[in-house]
Amino acid sequence: MRPLPVADPGTPDIRSATRFLLWLAGRIAWSLTAAALCGVLWIGSQALMPVVIREAIDDGLVPGDMNAVLAWSGVLLGLGIVSSVSGTVRRRLNVHNALSAGFRTVQLVVGHANALGAGLESRVDEGELVSVGSSDMNTIGQAFDIVGRAAGALVSVVLVAAVLLGQSPALGTMLIVAVPAIVLTMGYTLRPLHRRQSAYRDLQGGLTSRLTNVVAGLRVLRGVGGETSFARSYRERSQRVRDAGSRVAGAEAVIRGAQVLLPGLLVGSVTWIGAHAALNGSVSPGELVAFYAYAAFLVEPLGIFTETADRFARAHVAARRAIAVLRLHPTSGPDPAPRPMAPFARELTDETSGVTVTPGTFHAVVAPHAEGTRLADRLGGYTDAPVHYDGLPLTGLAPEEVRRRILVVDNRPRFFRGPLRAGLDPHSAATDAAITAALRVAAAEDIAEALPDGLDTEITADGRHFSGGQRQRLVLARALLVDPDILIVVDPTSAVDAHTEDVIAQRLRAARAGRTTVLISASPLLLDHADQVSFLPDGRVAGTGTHRDLFARHADYRLVIQRESGQAPEGDSRGEDPPATKAAPLGGAE
């Protein structure tokens, strides 16, 4: 199946779930048509079997003509073969349709999530995307799985009605009236189910998000002794989901009972009318057997109709969740005619904060944690904020070049499961010597050396068996391997000890000599190596200069540094050297 690009001209009109499902049907139209044809052959051949049995009885058994019996038996065998073969092919096509519809949904949502970029995490819960990629894709696929059977059921009911009209106008008329009435009644019972399924799906997505958050933060929860309260909260949410599921099950039980009751009443009615017709002599024995066979046969297509309505009601709910993601628009977009970036790093200016980064410098920013993260996103071109590169709006430059030459590394280390080498060099472009050099700059060579297979050691998702400081150092090494023109790092050493932090600061400055590096941190050990420091206490530049200069002449800056380094504020401006002690992230300065 061809991967679906986001810019594909066949991207659906996502104004409604119905349009989305129709778009999916159009993408697999040929296989849906083939499945419908096989469904008609599969159940249509079964619908003809009572006619063959009637002829075998009336033309063969009653007059004692064994040749007629054998001939009609051969026809019956042929219908059985057609039903068996077409049913097998139909099943394979139905599975293909289900998988195609489900995975196309995932392709579209994941592709759009990729286009949303860094803004996705703040706009969509992780659990919501997990649910779309698991339960919702299966629900949508199951709706297309039943299309072949539904088409066959529709044709078979029309065929049976035509046959019964020929034999008994009363029975044929009753069938023509009863079948739509049953379908409409079942459709009415699906309305409360649809509402309950929607509520259940919302609660289920919220519970999944809660679970992923708890699993991701389990180490922190245990550290602060909060696992009991979170387990209680999860249990309460789980009970609400269970109650919603029970309400869904109650509505489904009513539908399942109606699936048996209503067709059963139709079977009883057809059999009763046929039996009276046989007693009156108006129908032959073969026709009486055919009446009962048709009545029993109609249970299956009527059940298929109800199941079809049920599955598409579920799919409609799932499609609404998918298009909720597809309706999101990127927070930034390229100019209609993006311009290439200058061949070398140029001056980078953020008009929102007033920060100006001179090319080739080791620049540090002291700001509240949330503001520092927003600044990094702006400088990296992840928003539409007014940021200029060499005097040109960053949003007007070619986005692929911006991503290649400006790298933003936040303070949430992420790794995928697999060899450590692939986690550090996902494009397999670096040599072992280059990887070793990057690890040394990040003071992480001891981490790789301690692993049983070195760089080839399999690591878990997010590198959870590493400590927080180890993950930070490995992420910094990965960023150094990319070697971007402009590297922007948020709190790169907040979880390492003071000695290691000082080593990293010295080596990082030397390794990035001649290229632009922006460190967003309040650590004195890092700030002391910066060429220039910008102080943003309230989101705007309040002072610039070297760390020692700002510490000597700016009281607010000195207060922040002393608080973050754990020293008591001295309340004077004697110009002494700043403390070279370990600093935590500047979260408390907000």
Residue pairs with C-beta under 8 A, 6 or more apart in sequence:
1 100
1 103
1 104
3 107
4 104
4 107
4 108
4 111
5 111
6 108
6 111
6 112
6 114
6 115
10 23
10 26
10 27
11 108
12 19
12 20
12 23
12 24
12 108
12 326
13 19
13 23
14 20
14 323
14 326
14 327
16 323
17 316
17 317
17 319
17 320
17 323
18 316
18 319
20 319
20 322
20 323
20 326
21 140
21 143
21 312
21 315
21 316
21 319
24 101
24 104
24 105
24 140
24 144
25 32
25 101
25 144
25 147
27 100
27 104
28 96
28 97
28 100
28 101
28 104
28 144
31 93
31 96
31 97
31 100
32 97
32 144
32 147
32 148
34 89
34 93
35 90
35 93
35 94
35 97
35 147
35 148
35 151
36 147
36 148
36 151
36 152
37 151
38 86
38 87
38 89
38 90
38 93
38 148
38 152
39 86
39 90
39 147
39 148
39 149
39 150
39 151
39 152
39 153
40 151
40 152
40 155
40 156
41 82
41 83
41 86
41 90
41 152
42 83
42 86
42 87
42 90
42 148
42 149
42 152
43 83
43 149
43 152
43 153
43 155
43 156
43 300
43 301
44 152
44 155
44 156
44 159
45 79
45 80
45 82
45 83
45 86
46 79
46 83
46 156
46 297
47 156
47 159
47 160
47 294
47 297
48 79
48 159
49 76
49 79
49 80
49 293
49 297
50 163
50 289
50 290
50 293
50 294
50 297
51 163
51 290
52 72
52 75
52 76
52 79
53 72
53 76
53 286
53 289
53 290
53 293
54 284
54 286
54 287
54 289
54 290
55 68
55 72
55 286
56 68
56 69
56 72
56 73
56 76
56 286
57 284
57 285
57 286
57 289
58 284
58 285
58 286
58 287
59 65
59 68
59 72
60 66
60 67
60 68
60 69
60 71
60 72
61 69
62 284
62 285
62 286
90 148
90 149
90 152
93 148
94 144
94 145
94 146
94 147
94 148
94 149
95 145
97 141
97 144
97 145
97 147
97 148
98 141
98 142
98 144
98 145
99 141
100 141
100 144
101 140
101 141
101 143
101 144
102 137
102 138
102 140
102 141
103 137
105 132
105 136
105 137
105 140
105 319
105 322
106 132
106 133
106 137
108 322
108 326
109 129
109 132
109 133
109 322
109 325
109 326
110 133
112 325
112 326
112 328
113 120
113 124
113 129
113 325
115 330
116 123
116 124
116 328
116 330
116 331
117 330
117 382
118 377
118 380
118 382
118 408
119 330
119 331
119 332
119 382
119 383
120 328
123 328
124 325
124 328
125 205
125 206
125 209
126 209
126 212
126 213
127 205
127 206
127 207
127 208
127 209
127 210
127 211
127 212
128 205
128 208
128 209
128 321
128 324
128 325
129 325
130 208
130 212
131 201
131 204
131 205
131 208
131 321
132 318
132 321
132 322
132 325
135 204
135 318
136 201
136 318
136 319
136 321
136 322
137 318
139 311
139 314
139 315
139 317
139 318
140 315
140 318
140 319
140 322
142 311
142 314
142 315
143 311
143 312
143 314
143 315
145 311
146 304
146 307
146 308
146 311
147 308
149 304
149 308
150 304
150 305
150 308
152 301
152 304
153 300
153 301
153 302
153 304
153 305
153 308
154 301
154 305
156 297
156 301
157 175
157 179
157 298
157 301
157 302
160 175
160 294
160 297
160 298
161 172
161 175
161 176
161 179
162 172
163 172
163 290
163 294
164 171
164 172
164 175
164 291
164 294
165 171
165 172
165 173
165 176
166 172
167 283
167 287
167 290
167 291
168 273
168 274
168 277
168 283
168 287
168 291
170 273
171 270
171 273
171 274
171 291
174 269
174 270
174 273
175 266
175 270
175 298
178 266
178 269
179 266
179 298
179 302
182 262
182 263
182 266
182 302
182 305
183 302
183 305
183 306
183 309
185 258
185 262
186 255
186 258
186 259
186 262
186 305
186 306
186 309
187 309
189 251
189 254
189 255
189 258
190 255
190 309
190 310
190 313
192 251
193 248
193 251
193 252
193 255
193 310
193 313
194 313
194 316
194 317
196 244
196 247
196 248
196 251
197 248
197 313
197 314
197 317
198 317
198 320
199 244
199 247
200 241
200 244
200 245
200 247
200 248
201 317
201 318
201 321
203 237
203 240
203 241
203 244
204 241
204 244
205 321
206 237
207 234
207 237
207 238
207 241
210 233
210 234
210 237
211 234
214 221
214 230
214 234
216 462
218 227
219 464
220 226
221 227
221 230
252 310
255 306
255 310
258 306
259 302
259 303
259 306
259 307
262 302
263 298
263 299
263 302
263 303
264 299
266 295
266 298
266 302
267 295
267 296
267 298
267 299
268 295
270 291
270 292
270 294
270 295
270 298
271 291
271 292
271 295
273 291
274 283
274 287
274 288
274 291
274 292
274 295
275 288
277 283
277 287
277 288
277 291
278 285
278 287
278 288
283 291
331 382
331 383
331 384
332 381
332 382
332 383
332 384
332 395
333 384
333 395
334 395
334 396
334 397
334 398
334 399
335 393
335 395
335 396
335 397
338 396
338 397
338 398
338 399
339 392
339 396
339 397
339 398
340 397
340 398
340 401
341 389
341 390
341 397
341 398
341 401
341 402
341 405
342 389
342 390
344 359
344 485
345 359
345 360
345 405
345 485
345 486
345 515
345 516
346 359
346 389
346 390
346 391
347 356
347 357
347 358
347 359
347 388
347 389
347 390
347 391
348 356
348 357
348 359
348 379
348 387
348 388
348 389
348 394
348 406
348 486
348 516
349 355
349 356
349 357
349 387
349 388
350 356
350 375
350 378
350 379
350 385
350 386
350 387
351 385
351 386
351 387
351 388
352 375
352 378
352 385
352 386
352 387
352 539
353 367
353 371
353 375
353 378
353 534
353 536
353 539
353 540
353 541
354 540
354 541
355 365
355 375
355 379
355 534
355 536
355 541
357 363
357 379
357 486
357 516
357 518
358 516
358 531
358 532
359 516
360 514
360 515
360 516
361 516
361 517
361 531
361 532
362 509
362 512
362 517
362 519
362 529
362 530
362 531
363 516
363 517
363 518
363 519
363 530
363 531
363 532
363 533
363 534
364 518
364 519
364 520
364 521
364 526
364 527
364 530
364 532
364 533
364 534
364 547
365 372
365 375
365 518
365 519
365 520
365 521
365 533
365 534
365 536
366 521
366 522
366 527
366 533
366 534
366 535
366 536
366 557
366 560
366 561
366 586
367 375
367 520
367 535
367 536
367 537
367 539
367 586
367 589
368 536
368 537
368 539
368 586
368 587
368 589
368 590
369 491
369 585
369 586
369 587
369 589
369 590
370 590
371 536
371 539
371 590
372 490
372 491
372 520
372 536
372 586
373 410
373 411
373 490
373 520
375 520
375 536
376 408
376 410
376 488
376 490
376 518
376 520
377 383
377 408
378 385
378 387
379 387
379 406
379 408
379 486
379 488
379 518
380 402
380 406
380 407
380 408
380 488
381 387
381 394
381 395
381 397
381 399
381 402
381 403
381 406
382 408
384 395
386 393
387 393
387 394
387 395
388 394
389 397
394 402
404 484
405 484
405 485
405 486
406 484
406 485
406 486
406 488
407 479
407 482
407 484
407 486
407 487
407 488
408 488
408 490
409 475
409 476
409 479
409 487
409 488
409 489
409 490
409 492
410 490
411 472
411 490
411 491
411 492
411 494
411 585
413 462
413 463
413 468
413 471
413 472
413 474
413 475
414 462
414 475
415 423
415 459
415 461
415 462
415 463
415 471
415 474
415 475
416 422
416 423
416 461
417 458
417 459
417 460
417 461
418 458
418 459
419 455
419 456
419 457
419 458
419 459
420 448
420 451
420 454
420 455
420 456
420 457
420 458
420 459
420 474
421 435
421 455
421 456
422 428
423 459
423 463
423 474
423 478
424 430
424 435
424 438
424 439
424 455
424 474
424 477
424 478
424 481
425 435
425 478
425 481
430 438
430 481
432 455
434 481
435 455
435 477
435 481
436 445
436 448
438 477
438 478
438 480
438 481
439 445
439 447
439 448
439 474
439 477
440 507
441 476
441 477
441 480
441 504
441 507
441 508
441 510
441 511
442 473
442 474
442 476
442 477
442 480
442 504
442 507
442 508
443 473
443 496
443 500
443 503
443 504
443 507
444 470
444 473
444 474
444 476
444 477
447 466
447 470
447 473
447 474
448 454
448 455
451 457
459 465
459 466
462 471
463 470
463 471
463 474
466 474
467 495
468 495
469 495
469 496
469 497
469 500
471 495
472 492
472 493
472 494
472 495
472 496
473 496
473 500
473 504
475 492
476 489
476 492
476 504
476 508
479 487
479 489
480 487
480 508
480 511
483 515
484 515
485 515
485 516
486 515
486 516
486 517
486 518
487 512
487 515
487 516
487 517
487 518
488 517
488 518
488 520
489 517
489 518
489 519
489 520
489 521
490 520
490 521
491 520
491 521
491 585
491 586
492 504
492 519
492 521
492 526
493 500
493 501
493 504
493 505
493 521
493 523
493 525
493 526
494 521
494 523
494 583
494 584
494 585
496 504
497 582
498 525
498 580
498 581
498 582
501 523
501 525
501 526
501 582
502 525
502 580
505 525
505 526
505 528
505 529
506 529
508 517
508 529
509 517
509 529
519 526
519 530
521 527
521 583
521 585
521 586
522 560
522 561
522 564
522 583
522 584
522 585
522 586
522 589
523 564
523 582
523 583
524 547
524 561
524 565
524 578
524 579
524 580
524 581
524 583
525 580
525 581
525 582
525 583
527 533
527 547
527 561
527 578
528 547
528 548
528 578
528 580
530 546
530 547
531 546
532 544
532 545
532 546
533 544
533 545
533 546
533 547
533 550
534 541
534 543
534 544
535 541
535 542
535 543
535 544
535 550
535 554
535 556
535 557
535 560
536 542
537 556
537 557
537 560
537 589
542 554
542 556
542 557
543 550
543 554
543 557
544 550
545 553
547 578
548 577
548 578
550 557
550 558
551 557
551 558
551 561
551 577
551 578
552 558
552 573
552 575
552 576
553 573
553 575
555 573
558 569
558 570
558 573
558 578
559 569
560 586
560 589
561 578
561 579
561 583
562 568
562 569
562 570
562 579
563 569
563 588
563 589
564 583
564 584
564 586
564 588
564 589
565 579
565 581
565 582
565 583
566 581
566 582
566 584
567 579
567 581
